[in-house]
């Protein structure tokens, strides 16, 4: 299991990338509506601001 170092900073800005295991997949763009709903659900549970997001077929970059 990977152990990530987590910085808890109220009001902090965080950049992260998420990549699919299958780098040939197009799931994130093909199912963009489901991804938008997932972001909306997460934001309703734990409010945060999405400063920027780039969604590519097999990975995404975000600044929160």
PDB file of N, CA, C and O in Angstrom, chain B, residues numbered from 101:
ATOM      1  N   UNK B 101       0.844  -1.172   0.000  1.00  0.00           N
ATOM      2  CA  UNK B 101       0.000   0.000   0.000  1.00  0.00           C
ATOM      3  C   UNK B 101       0.897   1.245   0.000  1.00  0.00           C
ATOM      4  O   UNK B 101       1.913   1.299   0.693  1.00  0.00           O
ATOM      5  N   UNK B 102       0.502   2.219  -0.777  1.00  0.00           N
ATOM      6  CA  UNK B 102       1.249   3.468  -0.838  1.00  0.00           C
ATOM      7  C   UNK B 102       0.852   4.343   0.342  1.00  0.00           C
ATOM      8  O   UNK B 102      -0.329   4.459   0.668  1.00  0.00           O
ATOM      9  N   UNK B 103       1.832   4.953   0.974  1.00  0.00           N
ATOM     10  CA  UNK B 103       1.570   5.859   2.085  1.00  0.00           C
ATOM     11  C   UNK B 103       1.859   7.280   1.623  1.00  0.00           C
ATOM     12  O   UNK B 103       3.014   7.651   1.414  1.00  0.00           O
ATOM     13  N   UNK B 104       0.807   8.069   1.467  1.00  0.00           N
ATOM     14  CA  UNK B 104       0.956   9.437   1.015  1.00  0.00           C
ATOM     15  C   UNK B 104       1.120  10.367   2.197  1.00  0.00           C
ATOM     16  O   UNK B 104       0.508  10.159   3.245  1.00  0.00           O
ATOM     17  N   UNK B 105       1.925  11.369   2.040  1.00  0.00           N
ATOM     18  CA  UNK B 105       2.059  12.422   3.031  1.00  0.00           C
ATOM     19  C   UNK B 105       0.941  13.420   2.757  1.00  0.00           C
ATOM     20  O   UNK B 105       0.822  13.916   1.636  1.00  0.00           O
ATOM     21  N   UNK B 106       0.141  13.714   3.732  1.00  0.00           N
ATOM     22  CA  UNK B 106      -0.984  14.615   3.550  1.00  0.00           C
ATOM     23  C   UNK B 106      -0.743  15.910   4.310  1.00  0.00           C
ATOM     24  O   UNK B 106      -0.431  15.906   5.501  1.00  0.00           O
ATOM     25  N   UNK B 107      -0.893  17.002   3.600  1.00  0.00           N
ATOM     26  CA  UNK B 107      -0.756  18.319   4.209  1.00  0.00           C
ATOM     27  C   UNK B 107      -2.158  18.873   4.419  1.00  0.00           C
ATOM     28  O   UNK B 107      -2.887  19.108   3.455  1.00  0.00           O
ATOM     29  N   UNK B 108      -2.530  19.079   5.657  1.00  0.00           N
ATOM     30  CA  UNK B 108      -3.845  19.630   5.976  1.00  0.00           C
ATOM     31  C   UNK B 108      -3.681  21.129   6.168  1.00  0.00           C
ATOM     32  O   UNK B 108      -3.207  21.584   7.210  1.00  0.00           O
ATOM     33  N   UNK B 109      -4.068  21.878   5.175  1.00  0.00           N
ATOM     34  CA  UNK B 109      -3.940  23.329   5.197  1.00  0.00           C
ATOM     35  C   UNK B 109      -5.297  23.950   4.904  1.00  0.00           C
ATOM     36  O   UNK B 109      -5.709  23.965   3.744  1.00  0.00           O
ATOM     37  N   UNK B 110      -6.002  24.457   5.889  1.00  0.00           N
ATOM     38  CA  UNK B 110      -7.262  25.135   5.600  1.00  0.00           C
ATOM     39  C   UNK B 110      -7.017  26.269   4.610  1.00  0.00           C
ATOM     40  O   UNK B 110      -6.152  27.118   4.823  1.00  0.00           O
ATOM     41  N   UNK B 111      -7.773  26.272   3.548  1.00  0.00           N
ATOM     42  CA  UNK B 111      -7.618  27.302   2.525  1.00  0.00           C
ATOM     43  C   UNK B 111      -6.439  27.071   1.600  1.00  0.00           C
ATOM     44  O   UNK B 111      -6.118  27.941   0.790  1.00  0.00           O
ATOM     45  N   UNK B 112      -5.786  25.924   1.697  1.00  0.00           N
ATOM     46  CA  UNK B 112      -4.634  25.625   0.854  1.00  0.00           C
ATOM     47  C   UNK B 112      -5.052  25.313  -0.577  1.00  0.00           C
ATOM     48  O   UNK B 112      -6.221  25.033  -0.844  1.00  0.00           O
ATOM     49  N   UNK B 113      -4.096  25.362  -1.488  1.00  0.00           N
ATOM     50  CA  UNK B 113      -4.310  25.016  -2.889  1.00  0.00           C
ATOM     51  C   UNK B 113      -3.524  23.752  -3.169  1.00  0.00           C
ATOM     52  O   UNK B 113      -2.361  23.635  -2.782  1.00  0.00           O
ATOM     53  N   UNK B 114      -4.164  22.803  -3.846  1.00  0.00           N
ATOM     54  CA  UNK B 114      -3.543  21.510  -4.093  1.00  0.00           C
ATOM     55  C   UNK B 114      -3.656  21.148  -5.570  1.00  0.00           C
ATOM     56  O   UNK B 114      -4.705  21.342  -6.183  1.00  0.00           O
ATOM     57  N   UNK B 115      -2.572  20.622  -6.140  1.00  0.00           N
ATOM     58  CA  UNK B 115      -2.540  20.126  -7.515  1.00  0.00           C
ATOM     59  C   UNK B 115      -2.389  18.617  -7.453  1.00  0.00           C
ATOM     60  O   UNK B 115      -1.590  18.094  -6.676  1.00  0.00           O
ATOM     61  N   UNK B 116      -3.158  17.925  -8.272  1.00  0.00           N
ATOM     62  CA  UNK B 116      -2.935  16.490  -8.361  1.00  0.00           C
ATOM     63  C   UNK B 116      -3.337  15.950  -9.717  1.00  0.00           C
ATOM     64  O   UNK B 116      -4.111  16.565 -10.450  1.00  0.00           O
ATOM     65  N   UNK B 117      -2.798  14.795 -10.032  1.00  0.00           N
ATOM     66  CA  UNK B 117      -3.073  14.089 -11.277  1.00  0.00           C
ATOM     67  C   UNK B 117      -3.616  12.720 -10.921  1.00  0.00           C
ATOM     68  O   UNK B 117      -3.143  12.076  -9.985  1.00  0.00           O
ATOM     69  N   UNK B 118      -4.613  12.279 -11.675  1.00  0.00           N
ATOM     70  CA  UNK B 118      -5.165  10.932 -11.535  1.00  0.00           C
ATOM     71  C   UNK B 118      -5.072  10.287 -12.905  1.00  0.00           C
ATOM     72  O   UNK B 118      -5.493  10.873 -13.902  1.00  0.00           O
ATOM     73  N   UNK B 119      -4.520   9.081 -12.958  1.00  0.00           N
ATOM     74  CA  UNK B 119      -4.373   8.373 -14.225  1.00  0.00           C
ATOM     75  C   UNK B 119      -5.043   7.006 -14.131  1.00  0.00           C
ATOM     76  O   UNK B 119      -4.967   6.333 -13.103  1.00  0.00           O
ATOM     77  N   UNK B 120      -5.694   6.612 -15.211  1.00  0.00           N
ATOM     78  CA  UNK B 120      -6.289   5.282 -15.275  1.00  0.00           C
ATOM     79  C   UNK B 120      -5.188   4.245 -15.444  1.00  0.00           C
ATOM     80  O   UNK B 120      -4.146   4.526 -16.037  1.00  0.00           O
ATOM     81  N   UNK B 121      -5.420   3.064 -14.928  1.00  0.00           N
ATOM     82  CA  UNK B 121      -4.461   1.979 -15.084  1.00  0.00           C
ATOM     83  C   UNK B 121      -4.248   1.663 -16.565  1.00  0.00           C
ATOM     84  O   UNK B 121      -3.117   1.459 -17.007  1.00  0.00           O
ATOM     85  N   UNK B 122      -5.345   1.626 -17.325  1.00  0.00           N
ATOM     86  CA  UNK B 122      -5.274   1.368 -18.768  1.00  0.00           C
ATOM     87  C   UNK B 122      -5.036   2.694 -19.480  1.00  0.00           C
ATOM     88  O   UNK B 122      -5.975   3.459 -19.698  1.00  0.00           O
ATOM     89  N   UNK B 123      -3.794   2.970 -19.842  1.00  0.00           N
ATOM     90  CA  UNK B 123      -3.438   4.246 -20.462  1.00  0.00           C
ATOM     91  C   UNK B 123      -3.970   4.372 -21.893  1.00  0.00           C
ATOM     92  O   UNK B 123      -3.823   5.428 -22.508  1.00  0.00           O
ATOM     93  N   UNK B 124      -4.581   3.321 -22.426  1.00  0.00           N
ATOM     94  CA  UNK B 124      -5.192   3.385 -23.760  1.00  0.00           C
ATOM     95  C   UNK B 124      -6.692   3.623 -23.684  1.00  0.00           C
ATOM     96  O   UNK B 124      -7.360   3.687 -24.717  1.00  0.00           O
ATOM     97  N   UNK B 125      -7.227   3.755 -22.486  1.00  0.00           N
ATOM     98  CA  UNK B 125      -8.672   3.930 -22.297  1.00  0.00           C
ATOM     99  C   UNK B 125      -9.086   5.371 -22.594  1.00  0.00           C
ATOM    100  O   UNK B 125      -8.264   6.287 -22.592  1.00  0.00           O
ATOM    101  N   UNK B 126     -10.380   5.544 -22.849  1.00  0.00           N
ATOM    102  CA  UNK B 126     -10.929   6.891 -23.067  1.00  0.00           C
ATOM    103  C   UNK B 126     -12.098   7.141 -22.115  1.00  0.00           C
ATOM    104  O   UNK B 126     -12.991   7.938 -22.403  1.00  0.00           O
ATOM    105  N   UNK B 127     -12.078   6.458 -20.995  1.00  0.00           N
ATOM    106  CA  UNK B 127     -13.193   6.467 -20.049  1.00  0.00           C
ATOM    107  C   UNK B 127     -13.531   7.868 -19.528  1.00  0.00           C
ATOM    108  O   UNK B 127     -14.706   8.215 -19.415  1.00  0.00           O
ATOM    109  N   UNK B 128     -12.525   8.664 -19.215  1.00  0.00           N
ATOM    110  CA  UNK B 128     -12.794   9.962 -18.590  1.00  0.00           C
ATOM    111  C   UNK B 128     -13.511  10.922 -19.542  1.00  0.00           C
ATOM    112  O   UNK B 128     -14.360  11.698 -19.105  1.00  0.00           O
ATOM    113  N   UNK B 129     -13.185  10.881 -20.820  1.00  0.00           N
ATOM    114  CA  UNK B 129     -13.890  11.755 -21.770  1.00  0.00           C
ATOM    115  C   UNK B 129     -15.187  11.120 -22.250  1.00  0.00           C
ATOM    116  O   UNK B 129     -16.165  11.824 -22.501  1.00  0.00           O
ATOM    117  N   UNK B 130     -15.204   9.800 -22.380  1.00  0.00           N
ATOM    118  CA  UNK B 130     -16.426   9.117 -22.818  1.00  0.00           C
ATOM    119  C   UNK B 130     -17.525   9.226 -21.762  1.00  0.00           C
ATOM    120  O   UNK B 130     -18.705   9.308 -22.105  1.00  0.00           O
ATOM    121  N   UNK B 131     -17.152   9.226 -20.490  1.00  0.00           N
ATOM    122  CA  UNK B 131     -18.124   9.297 -19.392  1.00  0.00           C
ATOM    123  C   UNK B 131     -18.005  10.620 -18.638  1.00  0.00           C
ATOM    124  O   UNK B 131     -18.115  10.645 -17.412  1.00  0.00           O
ATOM    125  N   UNK B 132     -17.781  11.723 -19.363  1.00  0.00           N
ATOM    126  CA  UNK B 132     -17.553  13.024 -18.750  1.00  0.00           C
ATOM    127  C   UNK B 132     -18.731  13.463 -17.883  1.00  0.00           C
ATOM    128  O   UNK B 132     -18.527  14.124 -16.865  1.00  0.00           O
ATOM    129  N   UNK B 133     -19.965  13.108 -18.269  1.00  0.00           N
ATOM    130  CA  UNK B 133     -21.125  13.489 -17.453  1.00  0.00           C
ATOM    131  C   UNK B 133     -21.078  12.817 -16.079  1.00  0.00           C
ATOM    132  O   UNK B 133     -21.404  13.442 -15.070  1.00  0.00           O
ATOM    133  N   UNK B 134     -20.679  11.561 -16.043  1.00  0.00           N
ATOM    134  CA  UNK B 134     -20.550  10.858 -14.757  1.00  0.00           C
ATOM    135  C   UNK B 134     -19.424  11.473 -13.919  1.00  0.00           C
ATOM    136  O   UNK B 134     -19.542  11.572 -12.697  1.00  0.00           O
ATOM    137  N   UNK B 135     -18.342  11.883 -14.570  1.00  0.00           N
ATOM    138  CA  UNK B 135     -17.244  12.532 -13.852  1.00  0.00           C
ATOM    139  C   UNK B 135     -17.711  13.861 -13.262  1.00  0.00           C
ATOM    140  O   UNK B 135     -17.381  14.182 -12.120  1.00  0.00           O
ATOM    141  N   UNK B 136     -18.473  14.630 -14.030  1.00  0.00           N
ATOM    142  CA  UNK B 136     -19.006  15.902 -13.513  1.00  0.00           C
ATOM    143  C   UNK B 136     -19.909  15.676 -12.307  1.00  0.00           C
ATOM    144  O   UNK B 136     -19.838  16.412 -11.323  1.00  0.00           O
ATOM    145  N   UNK B 137     -20.763  14.649 -12.388  1.00  0.00           N
ATOM    146  CA  UNK B 137     -21.644  14.341 -11.252  1.00  0.00           C
ATOM    147  C   UNK B 137     -20.835  13.934 -10.031  1.00  0.00           C
ATOM    148  O   UNK B 137     -21.173  14.310  -8.909  1.00  0.00           O
ATOM    149  N   UNK B 138     -19.764  13.165 -10.240  1.00  0.00           N
ATOM    150  CA  UNK B 138     -18.909  12.740  -9.122  1.00  0.00           C
ATOM    151  C   UNK B 138     -18.247  13.946  -8.464  1.00  0.00           C
ATOM    152  O   UNK B 138     -18.176  14.021  -7.237  1.00  0.00           O
ATOM    153  N   UNK B 139     -17.763  14.888  -9.269  1.00  0.00           N
ATOM    154  CA  UNK B 139     -17.178  16.103  -8.709  1.00  0.00           C
ATOM    155  C   UNK B 139     -18.231  16.888  -7.937  1.00  0.00           C
ATOM    156  O   UNK B 139     -17.949  17.383  -6.846  1.00  0.00           O
ATOM    157  N   UNK B 140     -19.432  17.008  -8.481  1.00  0.00           N
ATOM    158  CA  UNK B 140     -20.506  17.755  -7.806  1.00  0.00           C
ATOM    159  C   UNK B 140     -20.880  17.098  -6.482  1.00  0.00           C
ATOM    160  O   UNK B 140     -21.108  17.792  -5.491  1.00  0.00           O
ATOM    161  N   UNK B 141     -20.946  15.783  -6.456  1.00  0.00           N
ATOM    162  CA  UNK B 141     -21.259  15.061  -5.219  1.00  0.00           C
ATOM    163  C   UNK B 141     -20.164  15.294  -4.182  1.00  0.00           C
ATOM    164  O   UNK B 141     -20.452  15.562  -3.015  1.00  0.00           O
ATOM    165  N   UNK B 142     -18.921  15.190  -4.609  1.00  0.00           N
ATOM    166  CA  UNK B 142     -17.803  15.411  -3.681  1.00  0.00           C
ATOM    167  C   UNK B 142     -17.833  16.833  -3.133  1.00  0.00           C
ATOM    168  O   UNK B 142     -17.596  17.049  -1.944  1.00  0.00           O
ATOM    169  N   UNK B 143     -18.125  17.808  -4.006  1.00  0.00           N
ATOM    170  CA  UNK B 143     -18.155  19.204  -3.565  1.00  0.00           C
ATOM    171  C   UNK B 143     -19.321  19.476  -2.619  1.00  0.00           C
ATOM    172  O   UNK B 143     -19.219  20.349  -1.757  1.00  0.00           O
ATOM    173  N   UNK B 144     -20.419  18.750  -2.761  1.00  0.00           N
ATOM    174  CA  UNK B 144     -21.545  18.957  -1.844  1.00  0.00           C
ATOM    175  C   UNK B 144     -21.248  18.353  -0.471  1.00  0.00           C
ATOM    176  O   UNK B 144     -21.702  18.868   0.551  1.00  0.00           O
ATOM    177  N   UNK B 145     -20.479  17.253  -0.453  1.00  0.00           N
ATOM    178  CA  UNK B 145     -20.113  16.610   0.811  1.00  0.00           C
ATOM    179  C   UNK B 145     -18.982  17.351   1.525  1.00  0.00           C
ATOM    180  O   UNK B 145     -19.014  17.507   2.746  1.00  0.00           O
ATOM    181  N   UNK B 146     -18.006  17.796   0.783  1.00  0.00           N
ATOM    182  CA  UNK B 146     -16.818  18.473   1.312  1.00  0.00           C
ATOM    183  C   UNK B 146     -16.524  19.682   0.426  1.00  0.00           C
ATOM    184  O   UNK B 146     -15.774  19.556  -0.542  1.00  0.00           O
ATOM    185  N   UNK B 147     -17.092  20.841   0.727  1.00  0.00           N
ATOM    186  CA  UNK B 147     -16.956  22.010  -0.155  1.00  0.00           C
ATOM    187  C   UNK B 147     -15.501  22.377  -0.456  1.00  0.00           C
ATOM    188  O   UNK B 147     -14.668  22.473   0.445  1.00  0.00           O
ATOM    189  N   UNK B 148     -15.225  22.577  -1.720  1.00  0.00           N
ATOM    190  CA  UNK B 148     -13.914  23.040  -2.184  1.00  0.00           C
ATOM    191  C   UNK B 148     -14.117  23.735  -3.516  1.00  0.00           C
ATOM    192  O   UNK B 148     -15.137  23.550  -4.179  1.00  0.00           O
ATOM    193  N   UNK B 149     -13.138  24.533  -3.898  1.00  0.00           N
ATOM    194  CA  UNK B 149     -13.188  25.258  -5.165  1.00  0.00           C
ATOM    195  C   UNK B 149     -12.284  24.556  -6.171  1.00  0.00           C
ATOM    196  O   UNK B 149     -11.138  24.224  -5.868  1.00  0.00           O
ATOM    197  N   UNK B 150     -12.808  24.337  -7.358  1.00  0.00           N
ATOM    198  CA  UNK B 150     -11.990  23.810  -8.445  1.00  0.00           C
ATOM    199  C   UNK B 150     -11.434  25.017  -9.186  1.00  0.00           C
ATOM    200  O   UNK B 150     -12.167  25.724  -9.876  1.00  0.00           O
ATOM    201  N   UNK B 151     -10.131  25.247  -9.039  1.00  0.00           N
ATOM    202  CA  UNK B 151      -9.485  26.385  -9.679  1.00  0.00           C
ATOM    203  C   UNK B 151      -9.261  26.098 -11.152  1.00  0.00           C
ATOM    204  O   UNK B 151      -9.471  26.965 -12.001  1.00  0.00           O
ATOM    205  N   UNK B 152      -8.835  24.882 -11.454  1.00  0.00           N
ATOM    206  CA  UNK B 152      -8.593  24.479 -12.838  1.00  0.00           C
ATOM    207  C   UNK B 152      -8.686  22.966 -12.934  1.00  0.00           C
ATOM    208  O   UNK B 152      -8.399  22.249 -11.975  1.00  0.00           O
ATOM    209  N   UNK B 153      -9.093  22.490 -14.107  1.00  0.00           N
ATOM    210  CA  UNK B 153      -9.138  21.046 -14.356  1.00  0.00           C
ATOM    211  C   UNK B 153      -8.911  20.804 -15.839  1.00  0.00           C
ATOM    212  O   UNK B 153      -9.446  21.511 -16.693  1.00  0.00           O
ATOM    213  N   UNK B 154      -8.112  19.798 -16.123  1.00  0.00           N
ATOM    214  CA  UNK B 154      -7.873  19.357 -17.489  1.00  0.00           C
ATOM    215  C   UNK B 154      -8.203  17.876 -17.519  1.00  0.00           C
ATOM    216  O   UNK B 154      -7.594  17.082 -16.802  1.00  0.00           O
ATOM    217  N   UNK B 155      -9.166  17.507 -18.349  1.00  0.00           N
ATOM    218  CA  UNK B 155      -9.579  16.107 -18.449  1.00  0.00           C
ATOM    219  C   UNK B 155      -9.156  15.584 -19.814  1.00  0.00           C
ATOM    220  O   UNK B 155      -9.575  16.095 -20.852  1.00  0.00           O
ATOM    221  N   UNK B 156      -8.336  14.578 -19.788  1.00  0.00           N
ATOM    222  CA  UNK B 156      -7.880  13.899 -20.995  1.00  0.00           C
ATOM    223  C   UNK B 156      -8.476  12.496 -20.986  1.00  0.00           C
ATOM    224  O   UNK B 156      -8.994  12.062 -19.957  1.00  0.00           O
ATOM    225  N   UNK B 157      -8.418  11.783 -22.091  1.00  0.00           N
ATOM    226  CA  UNK B 157      -9.096  10.478 -22.137  1.00  0.00           C
ATOM    227  C   UNK B 157      -8.718   9.519 -21.014  1.00  0.00           C
ATOM    228  O   UNK B 157      -9.581   8.800 -20.510  1.00  0.00           O
ATOM    229  N   UNK B 158      -7.441   9.492 -20.607  1.00  0.00           N
ATOM    230  CA  UNK B 158      -7.013   8.494 -19.621  1.00  0.00           C
ATOM    231  C   UNK B 158      -6.427   9.090 -18.359  1.00  0.00           C
ATOM    232  O   UNK B 158      -5.999   8.344 -17.477  1.00  0.00           O
ATOM    233  N   UNK B 159      -6.392  10.415 -18.241  1.00  0.00           N
ATOM    234  CA  UNK B 159      -5.956  11.014 -16.976  1.00  0.00           C
ATOM    235  C   UNK B 159      -6.507  12.422 -16.841  1.00  0.00           C
ATOM    236  O   UNK B 159      -6.986  13.014 -17.809  1.00  0.00           O
ATOM    237  N   UNK B 160      -6.429  12.955 -15.611  1.00  0.00           N
ATOM    238  CA  UNK B 160      -6.871  14.314 -15.387  1.00  0.00           C
ATOM    239  C   UNK B 160      -5.923  15.019 -14.436  1.00  0.00           C
ATOM    240  O   UNK B 160      -5.280  14.396 -13.590  1.00  0.00           O
ATOM    241  N   UNK B 161      -5.853  16.336 -14.596  1.00  0.00           N
ATOM    242  CA  UNK B 161      -5.071  17.209 -13.718  1.00  0.00           C
ATOM    243  C   UNK B 161      -6.051  18.194 -13.102  1.00  0.00           C
ATOM    244  O   UNK B 161      -6.940  18.696 -13.790  1.00  0.00           O
ATOM    245  N   UNK B 162      -5.900  18.475 -11.819  1.00  0.00           N
ATOM    246  CA  UNK B 162      -6.772  19.457 -11.183  1.00  0.00           C
ATOM    247  C   UNK B 162      -5.995  20.308 -10.194  1.00  0.00           C
ATOM    248  O   UNK B 162      -4.995  19.883  -9.616  1.00  0.00           O
ATOM    249  N   UNK B 163      -6.493  21.525 -10.024  1.00  0.00           N
ATOM    250  CA  UNK B 163      -6.016  22.414  -8.971  1.00  0.00           C
ATOM    251  C   UNK B 163      -7.226  22.744  -8.146  1.00  0.00           C
ATOM    252  O   UNK B 163      -8.193  23.320  -8.644  1.00  0.00           O
ATOM    253  N   UNK B 164      -7.173  22.374  -6.862  1.00  0.00           N
ATOM    254  CA  UNK B 164      -8.274  22.642  -5.938  1.00  0.00           C
ATOM    255  C   UNK B 164      -7.808  23.636  -4.917  1.00  0.00           C
ATOM    256  O   UNK B 164      -8.573  24.015  -4.030  1.00  0.00           O
TER     257      UNK B 164
END
